[in-house]
Amino acid sequence: MKKLLLLSALLISAAFTATAQDWAKAKLDKSPRHPEWVKVKHGDREVNCFVVYPEVKDKAPAIVLIHEIFGLTDWARSAADELAAEGYIVIAPDLLWGSVTNGGTEELIKSGGNVGKAIQALPADQITADLNAAAEYVAKLDACNGKVVVAGFCWGGGQSFRLATNNKEIKAAFVFYGTPPPADSMAKINCPVYGFYAGNDARVTATVPKATEGMKAAGKIYEPVTYDGAGHGFMRAGEDPGNTNPANKKARDEAFKRWMEVMKKI
């Protein structure tokens, strides 16, 4: 019983740490860029999306950014803003929108709801439709050059890999510590997939060898990189002032640099 209570306390603490992100909100509040909220409609559904524009002269590529299992938090929006600072239009859909409350992630957190449980209950077809709608919306913006990639973290990393099997217009998929789709669906992928994994995250990183085999058998490009010493969620943890693992910051910096170098070639 004591072990069960301890485990519950640790899980609650981890969830609170991931959603209590005053440092990320402060960073976002200081941004000079133009963000806006848009409701993207498809069929009978609409999904609320956070969109950030870069300060650039020419039309820019776009990134569909998929949040962690903690939802569209301040950090997720801060990550979108950071990518806009690099010259990209970013659209980050709140995939919880309208599914559990009249709102989305923020409303569920305020009500004390279980965000992770709610996200795990989302229908796969709905997730795909939401992401496809977001990609179509951003591709048609006057400021976009028509090139759209997808990227995601944690749960969103797995969803970015999966979207590549369902959307042939995506130019690249960036998978941050997310699990792969079934091998028999990899043949449908029409773009390169770039993986970013943590050395101390066997639950996810142990899937890389089979993903490599599956992608090779399907004749697809898959380039995974594992960052030694880093833990799951290092892109967020590497920015968190409370992070106690220097390997997370190192991994975060190296991964972001690699990400941007690949983006320049798209």
C-alpha positions, 0 to 999 in steps of 0.5 A: 500500500505504501508503495502504491501511495508513493507511486501515485504521489510521484505521478501527480508530482510529475503531472503538476511539474509538466503543467505548472510552467510559469517559466514558459509563460513568462518567456512567451509573454515577452515574445515580440511575435504575433500569435493568434488563436484560430478555430479550424473547422472540418466536418461537424467539428472544430479544433482550437489552434495556436498559430504563431507567425515569424517576422520574415520578408518571404513566405515561410514553411509551416510546422504542425506542432503536436503537444505532449500527453499533458496537452497544449500547455504554456511550454508547448505554446512557448515551443511554437513561438521559439520555432517561429523565431527561427522563421517558421509559421507554427500551428499547434492544435489543442487536440482536447478541444471540445472532447471533454469540456466546452474548452480544451487543455486549459479548462480541463487543468483548471477543473482538476481533470486528468489531462493524460487520461483524456488524451489517451481516450481521444479517437484515433480518427478524430486526431488524424482529422484534426491534424489534417485540418490544421495542416491544410489550414496552415498550408493555405495561409498567404504567408505560407510557401505551401511546405508543411512538416509535422513535429511532436513531443512524447505522445505527440511524437508518436502522433507525428510518426502516425500522421506521416502514414496518413498524410502524403502532403507532409514534407517531413516528420520529426518524432521526439521520443514517440513510439512508431506506428505499426510496421505494416503502415510504414509503406504509406509514409511519403516523407523522411522521418527524423527521430530524437530519443533519450538514452535513459528512456527504454520504454520508448527508445527500445522501439527504435531498432524495430522501427528502423527495421520496419522503415528499411523494409518499407524503403523509407527514410528514418534517421533516429538519434539517441542522446545519452544520459537524457530522460524522456521529455528532455526538450521541455526538461532541458529548458526547465529552470528546475531541471537537475539533469545537465544531460537534458539541457545538452540533449535539448540544445543538440536536438534543436540544432539538428532539427533546424539544420534539417528544416533548412533543407526542406 
